């Protein structure tokens, strides 16, 4: 599974990255979690607001934090 967290390094971006890692570990999913901080790359992923989250190439959310339950559902359904 490929997870990309897009954000310049703000607290929410760091929290989202940590949540992705924790949930993937909890579910026993082998996930590559990549943090993209170069704001010039964000538009190429369709992200205009941070944090942005892409799971297996699909933009899931931008500009706000998902709840842990929502994030867990997205990760489970992407496997």
N, C-alpha and C positions, 0 to 999 in steps of 0.2 A: 504494500500500500504506500502511496506517495502523498504526503501531506505537506502543504506549503503554507506558512504563516507569513503574511506580508505586513510589515510595519517598521517604522523608523527606530524602534527601541523604546517606545513609551511603555508605561506600566501595564496597560491592557494587552499590548502585543506580547510582552514577556509572559504575562499570565496565561494568555491563550496558548502560547507555545508549550508551556509547562502542563496545562490541562490536556493538550493533545498527547503528549508523551505519557502522562499518568494514565489516561483512559486506554490508550493502546496497550500499555503494559498490563493494566488490570484485565483487559479482555484477552490477553495473550496473543495479540496481533503484531506481526512483524511489520513495523511501519518506519519508513524513512521520513523523519520530520525535519523539514528544511526551513530556516528562517531567512527571509529575503528582506534586506533593509534598504536596498537601493531604490529610492522613490521613483527614479527614472524608469524602472522596470515595471512598476505597478500597472500602468495602462495596458501593457502587453498581456496582462492577466485579467483585464477587465476590472481592476480594482482602482477606485477613485478616492475611497475613504479607508483609513486604517482603524482597527486591524482588519485585514482581509484573510479569508481562509479558503483554501482550495484543497479538495480531497479527490485524488485520482483524476485531476484535470478539470473538475467541476467546481465552479465558484459557489460556495455555500453561504457566505455572509460577508458583509463589509460594513465598516463604520460602527459596529456594536459587537458586544460580547454575547455568544450563545450561552444558554444555561448548560451546566454539566450534563443534564439529562438529554438535551437536544444534541449536544456534541457527541455523546455516547451513541445515540441513535444513528447519526450520520456515519460515524466510523463503523458501526456494526453493519449497516446496510451497504457499505462500500466494499465489504469483504466478499 
